[in-house]
Structures are given as structure tokens and as C-alpha cells.
Amino acid sequence: MYDKGKVLIGLAIFVIAALSIVGYNATMGDVDSFRTDGKPGPEKPVGHDKCVKETAYMQTSHMVLLNEWRDEVIREGKRELVETVGGEMVEKSLQNGCMGCHISKVKFCDRCHDYTNVKPYCWDCHLAPVEAPASKEAH
């Protein structure tokens, strides 16, 4: 009367299709860029263990810090160095400070910004770092 068999077959096809899409995205994406919880894992800088603030702060409030730096450097002329959590001294600068350690905009900045669908305005004024092309073997 209600074609129970056809409904069950339709549901089975829908579930298989939905799971195949999820499975494809999980296996074919940039696996190295995601942690086990599915959130993006930006590439950590080589040779630098600590940032200017703790990781938890930088994950949630780095834009607050960058805006403070912008105001201090550009508007107030305060260009002194800042100490990282690890004791290193870095310049208050997106390009000379942050991008000195986090050298890949694509592998560091874009992974989280794309995941959260955030379009930062940093690159309206700053030049995005140019990535060196991957070396190819000559045949």
C-alpha cells in the first residue's frame, strides 16, 4: 500500500550517497592540514617553539593583537621589539614579525581563515608572502 520496499531502497541510496560525500572529503582533502578532530591544523614554524602570546590566545585573539600593534606602530610611532613567550625578541610587524616565523600564508593563515570563512583585510595593505615553487625533478 505504501511501497515500503521502495522507500527503504530510497533511504539506503540516500544514506550511501551522503556517507560517500563525507568519506570523500575526509580522505581526499589536505590530510596533513587537519587535526584528528577535523579542525584545521596550521603549519607550525620550524625552529620557533613559542609565539608572542600563548597558543590559545593566538587562536582566538590574534587580530586584537595585530590591531593593537598597528595602532601603536603606525599611529603612535612605538616601534620597540616585543618578547615572545619563549624569550625571543621580534618586531611588531605582520611581515617582519609574524611572517618571519610563519613563512607560508597558504599553509598557516589560509587554512584557518578558509575553514572559518573569514576574509581578513591584512592583505589589502600588506604584500602576501610569495611562496617558493616546489622544486620539480628534471627528467
C-alpha positions as CSV (number, residue, x, y, z in Angstrom):
1,M,0.0,0.0,0.0
2,Y,2.8,2.5,0.9
3,D,5.6,0.8,-1.2
4,K,7.6,0.1,1.9
5,G,10.3,-1.6,-0.1
6,K,10.8,1.3,-2.4
7,V,11.0,3.8,0.5
8,L,13.7,1.6,2.2
9,I,15.7,1.3,-1.0
10,G,15.5,5.1,-1.5
11,L,16.6,5.7,2.1
12,A,19.5,3.3,1.6
13,I,20.6,5.0,-1.6
14,F,20.4,8.4,0.2
15,V,22.5,7.2,3.2
16,I,25.1,5.7,0.9
17,A,25.3,8.9,-1.2
18,A,25.6,11.1,1.9
19,L,28.3,8.9,3.5
20,S,30.3,8.7,0.3
21,I,30.5,12.5,0.1
22,V,31.6,12.7,3.7
23,G,34.1,9.9,3.2
24,Y,35.5,11.5,0.0
25,N,36.0,14.8,1.8
26,A,37.7,13.1,4.7
27,T,40.1,11.1,2.6
28,M,40.8,13.3,-0.4
29,G,41.3,16.6,1.3
30,D,44.6,18.0,2.5
31,V,45.0,15.4,5.2
32,D,48.1,17.0,6.7
33,S,46.3,20.3,7.3
34,F,43.7,18.8,9.6
35,R,43.9,17.5,13.1
36,T,42.1,14.4,14.3
37,D,39.1,16.5,15.5
38,G,38.5,17.7,11.9
39,K,39.6,21.3,12.6
40,P,42.5,22.8,10.5
41,G,46.0,22.4,11.8
42,P,48.1,25.2,10.5
43,E,51.7,24.5,9.8
44,K,53.9,25.3,12.8
45,P,57.1,27.3,12.1
46,V,60.3,25.4,12.0
47,G,62.8,26.4,14.7
48,H,60.4,28.5,16.7
49,D,58.6,27.0,19.7
50,K,56.8,30.0,21.1
51,C,54.8,32.9,19.8
52,V,54.4,36.4,21.3
53,K,51.4,35.1,23.3
54,E,50.1,31.6,24.3
55,T,48.6,29.4,21.6
56,A,45.1,29.6,23.0
57,Y,45.2,33.4,22.9
58,M,46.6,33.5,19.4
59,Q,44.0,31.1,18.1
60,T,41.2,33.3,19.3
61,S,42.5,36.8,19.5
62,H,45.4,37.3,17.1
63,M,43.5,40.0,15.3
64,V,43.2,42.0,18.5
65,L,47.0,41.8,18.9
66,L,47.6,42.8,15.3
67,N,45.2,45.8,15.6
68,E,47.0,46.9,18.8
69,W,50.3,46.6,17.1
70,R,49.0,48.6,14.1
71,D,47.8,51.4,16.3
72,E,51.0,51.5,18.3
73,V,53.4,51.4,15.4
74,I,51.6,53.4,12.7
75,R,49.6,55.9,14.8
76,E,51.8,56.3,17.9
77,G,55.2,55.6,16.4
78,K,56.1,52.9,19.1
79,R,58.3,50.5,17.1
80,E,60.0,48.7,20.0
81,L,60.6,44.9,19.9
82,V,58.3,42.6,21.8
83,E,59.3,39.5,23.7
84,T,57.8,36.1,22.8
85,V,56.7,33.6,25.3
86,G,60.0,31.8,24.6
87,G,62.1,34.8,25.3
88,E,62.9,35.8,21.7
89,M,62.6,39.4,20.6
90,V,60.5,40.1,17.5
91,E,59.5,43.2,15.6
92,K,55.9,44.5,15.9
93,S,55.1,43.7,12.3
94,L,52.9,41.3,10.4
95,Q,55.5,40.9,7.7
96,N,58.8,41.1,9.6
97,G,57.5,39.7,12.9
98,C,54.7,37.1,12.3
99,M,55.6,36.1,8.7
100,G,59.3,35.9,9.8
101,C,58.3,32.6,11.6
102,H,55.1,31.7,9.8
103,I,56.5,31.8,6.3
104,S,53.6,30.3,4.4
105,K,50.4,32.3,4.2
106,V,48.7,29.4,2.4
107,K,49.8,26.7,5.0
108,F,49.4,28.9,8.1
109,C,46.9,31.8,7.6
110,D,44.6,30.4,4.9
111,R,43.9,27.0,6.5
112,C,42.1,28.5,9.4
113,H,40.6,31.5,7.6
114,D,39.2,29.3,4.9
115,Y,37.8,26.8,7.4
116,T,36.1,29.6,9.4
117,N,35.1,31.5,6.2
118,V,36.9,34.7,7.4
119,K,38.2,37.2,4.9
120,P,40.9,39.2,6.8
121,Y,41.8,42.6,5.4
122,C,45.5,42.3,6.2
123,W,46.4,41.8,2.6
124,D,44.6,44.9,1.5
125,C,47.7,46.8,2.6
126,H,50.4,44.2,3.2
127,L,52.0,42.1,0.5
128,A,51.2,38.5,0.8
129,P,54.5,36.4,1.1
130,V,55.4,34.8,-2.2
131,E,55.8,31.0,-1.8
132,A,58.8,29.5,-3.5
133,P,57.6,27.0,-6.1
134,A,58.1,23.3,-5.3
135,S,61.2,22.1,-7.0
136,K,60.5,19.6,-9.8
137,E,62.8,16.9,-10.8
138,A,64.3,17.2,-14.3
139,H,63.7,14.2,-16.5
